[in-house]
C-alpha cells in the first residue's frame, strides 16, 4: 500500500464512493446521537468504561492467566500466539486435525488482521464469511473499509451485481430476477448461507469481550449469523486479541450498554451470544481459544499510546471523522481504518512502511473522535505522540523538516541574525512570490494567501516609536 495521502487522492476523486460514505456515516452518526441522548448517565458510563479498561490493562497478565484457568476448567483449550504467523499455524493445525476442508466464520477483525483466510486457503481450507457485509466483500474480492459496516463503500445496485455474478461460484446462486431492495438482497444472502451453516463442522469467531472470572466469551451482532456459527459446528475456534479481556461480569455490564448505542445506535444488540467452554449436548463439543498478541504488548509499553487498547470497536470515531468520510477505509491500508486505525495500526505494525508512517498524519486533529469515543480514548493526543515518534525516526520528508527546525533554532538563538533577516525580508517583500515553491507547499498556498510582510520589522518600528 502507498502512503495515506497517495491512496486517499484517488478515493477523494471518486464521486460514487464519496456519496456512499457521506450517506452512510451521516445516517449512523445521527442515529447514534439520538440513542446516546436517551441515557442521562452516559458520561458516567463512559468514564466507567475508561477506568475498567485502564485498570485491566495495568494488570493484564493476571487477568489473562485467570481467563486461561477459567476456560480450561470449563472444558476449553487455550493457545497463546505471539504473532500472526503463530496464530495462523495454530488455527490451520486445529482445522486440519478435524479432517474438514471448509469453515464458517463470524465477523472477526482479529482474523482479518492476521490474514487467516488467505493462510487457510494456502493450506487447502476454504473460509466462508457469514456476516452480510463481510460476505459482500468476500464475493467481490474486495477489502473491508469500515469497522462496523465493512461494505459501506458499496451501494445497493453494486451489491446486487456482485450477488448475481459471484454467488454461484461460492455456493447457492442468487435467485433469478433479484432486485436491489434490501429485502431481496438479505433473502439471497440468507438462502446462500443457510446451506453452509447446516453443513459446516468447524466455526471460527472472534469475540467482543472475554470475562476472566468465568472464562465466558461474548459476541454481539445484529443478523443471527454469529449465533449459527457459534452453536451449530462441532468445533469452535475463537481468535481474540489479549486486550479484549474484562475481569468480571459487572465490568461487562458497562460495555453492553455503551457498545450497542455507539456502534449500531441500538439500546441492545439483537443477538448477544455467550459461551463458556463446552457442555455435553449443547453447542460445539470442542472449543479452542487463541489469545493473540501481535504487537499488543508493545503498544501496552507506551504510556500514551496504550490507551488505543481500550477500543471496543464501536466505529463511532469513523462516522464523525471528516477525513474518513472523504477518503474511505481502503486508504488506511489496514483492517483498522479511520481515527482508531491511525493510532492502533502504527503501534501494532510499527512505522517502517510508508503507509504506517503516514497514518498518524491522516487527521485534522479536530477532536470529534475523542468526543464520541465510549471509552474516552484521546485519539488526537496519541496522533501527536506518534507524529513525534515518526519525525524522530527521520523518515521521508522529515529530514528536511528537522533541518529547517535546526536552522530556525539557531536563528532564534542569535538576535542579531534574526534582526538582519527581518530587515532583508522587508526590503525584498515586493519581490517575494505569492506561492511557495515545492509540491507540498504549493498545494498549501493554492488555497491560502501568504501574509504580507510589513514595510519595516516590528523591532525597528518599536525602536523609533517607543524607545
Residue pairs with C-beta under 8 A, 6 or more apart in sequence:
1 7
1 333
1 353
1 354
1 355
2 333
2 354
2 355
3 354
3 355
3 357
3 358
4 327
4 331
4 332
4 333
4 355
4 358
4 359
4 361
4 362
5 358
5 361
7 327
7 330
7 331
7 332
7 333
7 355
8 323
8 326
8 327
8 331
8 362
11 17
11 18
11 326
11 327
11 328
11 330
11 331
12 18
12 326
12 327
16 155
17 153
17 328
18 325
18 326
20 152
20 153
20 154
20 155
21 152
21 153
21 324
21 325
21 326
21 328
22 325
24 146
24 149
24 152
25 152
25 318
25 319
25 320
25 324
25 325
26 319
28 148
28 149
28 264
28 265
28 315
28 319
29 319
29 320
31 265
32 261
32 262
32 263
32 265
32 316
32 319
32 372
34 265
35 260
35 261
35 265
35 266
35 267
36 42
36 261
36 262
38 261
38 267
39 45
39 257
39 261
42 258
45 254
45 257
45 258
45 374
46 258
46 373
46 374
46 375
46 376
47 376
48 254
49 254
49 255
49 258
49 310
49 312
49 374
49 375
49 376
50 310
50 375
50 376
52 246
52 247
52 251
52 254
52 255
53 309
53 310
53 375
54 307
54 310
55 247
56 63
56 245
56 246
56 247
56 251
57 243
57 300
57 306
57 309
57 310
60 242
60 243
60 245
60 300
63 212
63 245
63 247
64 212
64 242
64 245
64 291
66 212
66 213
66 247
67 78
67 210
67 211
67 212
67 215
67 245
67 291
68 78
68 291
69 215
70 212
70 213
70 214
70 215
70 216
70 276
71 77
71 78
71 215
71 277
71 287
71 289
72 78
72 215
73 215
73 277
74 214
74 215
74 276
74 277
74 278
75 277
75 278
75 279
75 287
76 215
76 277
76 278
76 287
76 288
76 289
77 286
77 287
77 288
77 289
78 288
78 289
78 291
79 90
79 288
79 289
79 290
79 291
80 290
80 291
80 293
81 87
81 90
81 239
81 290
81 291
81 292
81 293
81 294
82 293
82 294
83 293
83 294
83 295
84 113
84 114
84 115
84 294
87 114
87 116
87 239
87 290
87 292
87 294
88 114
88 115
88 116
88 119
88 120
90 290
91 116
91 119
91 120
91 204
91 237
91 239
91 290
92 119
92 120
92 123
92 125
94 235
94 237
94 288
95 103
95 120
95 123
95 125
95 202
95 235
95 237
96 123
96 125
98 201
98 202
98 234
98 235
100 125
100 200
100 201
100 202
101 124
101 125
101 126
102 125
102 126
102 127
102 128
102 196
102 199
102 200
102 202
103 120
103 125
103 126
103 127
103 128
103 200
103 202
103 203
103 204
103 233
104 127
104 128
104 130
104 196
104 197
104 200
104 202
104 203
104 204
104 228
104 229
104 233
105 111
105 117
105 127
105 128
105 129
105 130
105 134
105 203
105 204
105 205
105 229
106 130
106 131
106 203
106 204
106 205
106 206
106 219
106 221
106 225
106 226
106 229
106 230
107 129
107 130
107 131
107 133
107 134
107 150
107 206
107 221
107 226
108 204
108 205
108 206
108 239
109 147
109 206
109 313
109 335
109 336
110 206
110 239
110 240
110 241
110 292
111 117
111 204
111 206
111 239
112 144
112 335
113 292
113 294
113 335
113 336
113 348
114 239
114 292
114 294
116 127
116 204
116 239
117 127
117 129
117 138
120 126
120 127
121 127
127 204
128 138
128 170
128 171
128 193
128 196
128 200
129 135
129 137
129 138
130 193
130 196
130 197
130 225
130 226
130 228
130 229
131 150
131 221
131 223
131 225
131 226
132 186
132 189
132 223
132 225
133 144
133 149
133 150
133 151
133 152
134 144
134 150
134 151
135 189
135 192
135 193
136 142
136 150
136 151
136 154
136 159
136 162
137 143
137 144
137 150
137 151
138 170
139 162
139 163
139 166
139 167
139 170
140 151
140 154
140 162
140 166
142 151
142 154
143 329
143 330
144 150
144 151
144 329
144 335
144 337
145 151
145 152
145 153
145 328
145 329
145 330
145 337
146 152
146 153
146 315
146 318
146 329
146 337
146 338
147 313
147 314
147 315
147 318
147 336
147 337
147 338
147 340
148 263
148 264
148 313
148 314
148 315
148 318
149 315
151 159
152 329
153 328
153 329
153 330
154 162
156 180
156 181
156 182
156 185
157 180
159 180
159 185
160 178
160 179
160 180
160 184
160 185
163 174
163 178
163 185
163 188
163 189
164 174
164 178
167 173
167 174
167 188
167 192
168 174
170 192
171 192
171 195
171 196
172 191
172 192
172 195
173 192
174 188
174 192
175 184
175 187
175 188
175 191
178 184
178 185
178 188
193 225
193 228
197 225
197 228
197 229
197 232
198 232
200 229
200 232
200 233
201 233
201 234
201 235
202 233
202 234
202 235
202 236
202 237
203 229
203 230
203 232
203 233
203 235
203 236
203 237
203 284
204 229
204 236
204 237
204 238
204 239
205 217
205 219
205 226
205 229
205 230
205 236
205 237
205 238
205 239
206 219
206 238
206 239
206 240
207 217
207 218
207 219
207 238
207 240
207 244
208 218
208 219
208 220
208 244
208 255
208 259
208 312
208 313
209 217
209 218
209 244
209 245
209 246
209 252
209 255
210 216
210 217
210 218
210 240
210 244
210 245
210 246
210 289
211 217
211 218
211 245
211 246
211 247
211 248
211 249
211 251
211 252
212 245
212 246
212 247
212 248
213 247
213 248
213 249
214 249
214 276
215 276
215 277
216 249
216 274
216 275
216 276
217 238
217 240
217 274
217 275
217 276
217 289
218 252
218 272
218 273
218 274
219 226
219 230
219 271
219 272
219 273
219 274
220 256
220 259
220 260
220 269
220 271
220 272
220 273
221 227
221 269
221 270
221 271
221 273
222 264
222 266
222 269
222 270
222 271
223 270
223 271
224 270
224 271
226 271
226 273
227 271
227 273
230 236
230 273
230 275
230 283
230 284
231 273
231 283
231 284
233 284
234 284
234 285
234 286
235 284
235 285
235 286
235 287
235 288
236 275
236 283
236 284
236 286
236 287
236 288
237 287
237 288
237 290
238 287
238 288
238 289
238 290
239 290
239 292
240 289
240 290
240 291
240 292
241 292
241 294
241 296
242 291
242 292
242 293
242 296
242 297
243 296
243 300
243 309
243 310
243 311
246 252
246 255
255 312
256 268
256 272
258 312
258 314
258 374
258 375
259 269
259 312
259 314
259 374
260 266
260 267
260 268
260 269
261 267
261 374
262 312
262 314
262 315
262 316
262 372
262 374
263 313
263 314
263 315
263 316
275 283
275 287
277 287
278 284
278 285
278 286
278 287
294 348
295 347
295 348
295 349
295 350
296 309
296 348
298 347
298 348
299 305
299 306
299 308
299 309
299 344
299 347
299 348
300 306
300 309
302 347
302 385
304 381
304 382
304 385
305 343
305 347
305 382
305 385
305 386
307 377
307 378
307 382
308 340
308 343
308 344
308 347
308 377
308 382
310 375
310 376
310 377
311 340
311 344
311 375
311 377
312 374
312 375
314 374
315 338
316 369
316 372
316 373
316 374
317 338
317 339
317 340
317 368
317 369
317 372
317 373
317 379
318 324
318 329
318 337
318 338
318 339
318 340
319 372
320 368
320 369
320 371
320 372
321 338
321 339
321 363
321 368
321 369
322 364
322 366
322 368
323 339
323 362
323 363
323 364
324 337
324 338
324 339
327 362
328 337
329 337
329 338
329 341
330 337
331 337
331 362
332 338
332 341
332 342
332 345
332 355
332 359
332 362
333 345
333 355
333 356
333 359
334 341
334 345
334 349
334 355
334 359
335 341
336 344
336 345
338 369
339 363
339 369
339 379
339 383
340 369
340 377
340 379
341 359
342 359
342 360
342 362
342 363
342 379
342 383
343 359
343 360
343 377
343 379
343 382
343 383
343 386
345 356
345 359
346 356
346 357
346 359
346 360
346 386
346 390
347 386
349 356
350 356
351 357
351 386
351 389
351 390
351 393
351 395
354 396
357 390
357 393
357 395
357 396
359 386
360 383
360 384
360 386
360 387
360 390
361 387
361 390
363 379
363 380
363 383
365 380
365 383
365 384
367 380
369 377
369 379
369 380
370 376
370 377
370 378
370 379
370 380
373 379
390 398
391 398
391 401
391 402
394 402
397 440
410 417
411 417
411 418
411 421
412 418
419 457
419 459
422 457
422 458
422 459
422 460
423 456
423 457
423 460
425 432
425 453
425 457
426 453
426 454
426 455
426 456
426 457
429 452
429 453
429 454
429 455
432 450
432 453
434 445
434 449
434 450
435 441
435 442
435 445
435 446
435 450
436 442
436 444
436 445
436 450
454 461
